[in-house]
Amino acid sequence: DAKTTQPTSMDCAEGRAANLPCNHSTISGNEYVYWYRQIHSQGPQYIIHGLKNNETNEMASLIITEDRKSSTLILPHATLRDTAVYYCIAGRDDKIIFGKGTRLHILP
Amino acid sequence: GAVVSQHPSWVICKSGTSVKIECRSLDFQATTMFWYRQFPKQSLMLMATSNEGSKATYEQGVEKDKFLINHASLTLSTLTVTSAHPEDSSFYICSAHATAPDEQFFGPGTRLTVL
């Protein structure tokens, strides 16, 4: 798995869009970008993944740069329940290796 | 989405005893399951990869004789912490790889406290 770099923590006001960046400059051609989140004392929850095209689902949008060296997870309207640690992973889903993640605080 | 369960959700045991944690894929078959460990305020650390019907593959630094993994069926993997000590106290999380959809699904975790 390629190494990823994320900010240690971020704040976002409730109702605003939360934009979480991730650098994965060593990603290889067949590796996907995955995003998971972990709410305190629970198992990780899958959010979204993509290869090179931007992706959107009911939870979030994933924007991947053209060179695939970085990506941004967008939570369009953050709520207090989105407070969690968000993990960006570059790899294959036959083996998910977690980095340190970004602790996202949603402020009321 | 697919559901993965773990049992028990929490366990307290005395030092020196063994503890078994079960991981089940409830509505899909998983040829591969994974076991992670997470200490407070740290990220998940992959311990081992478990393939149905074969021996588990352990990550570097993980003692295979201490953390026994059995993947006897396509829906069940077990992790046994043998001769547990207080430093084994942690949050243990499993995941299961489904082929349709081609995704990994995580269990809710088991919190182990060794006294």
HADDOCK unambig.tbl for C-alpha pairs under 7 A between the chains (distance, minus, plus):
assign (segid A and resid 42 and name CA) (segid B and resid 108 and name CA) 5.29 0.50 0.50
assign (segid A and resid 42 and name CA) (segid B and resid 109 and name CA) 6.30 0.50 0.50
assign (segid A and resid 43 and name CA) (segid B and resid 93 and name CA) 6.56 0.50 0.50
assign (segid A and resid 43 and name CA) (segid B and resid 106 and name CA) 5.98 0.50 0.50
assign (segid A and resid 43 and name CA) (segid B and resid 107 and name CA) 5.64 0.50 0.50
assign (segid A and resid 43 and name CA) (segid B and resid 108 and name CA) 4.27 0.50 0.50
assign (segid A and resid 43 and name CA) (segid B and resid 109 and name CA) 5.48 0.50 0.50
assign (segid A and resid 44 and name CA) (segid B and resid 106 and name CA) 6.07 0.50 0.50
assign (segid A and resid 93 and name CA) (segid B and resid 103 and name CA) 6.29 0.50 0.50
assign (segid A and resid 93 and name CA) (segid B and resid 104 and name CA) 6.36 0.50 0.50
assign (segid A and resid 94 and name CA) (segid B and resid 97 and name CA) 6.98 0.50 0.50
assign (segid A and resid 97 and name CA) (segid B and resid 46 and name CA) 6.71 0.50 0.50
assign (segid A and resid 98 and name CA) (segid B and resid 43 and name CA) 6.62 0.50 0.50
assign (segid A and resid 98 and name CA) (segid B and resid 44 and name CA) 6.00 0.50 0.50
assign (segid A and resid 98 and name CA) (segid B and resid 45 and name CA) 6.96 0.50 0.50
assign (segid A and resid 99 and name CA) (segid B and resid 43 and name CA) 6.51 0.50 0.50
assign (segid A and resid 100 and name CA) (segid B and resid 43 and name CA) 5.39 0.50 0.50
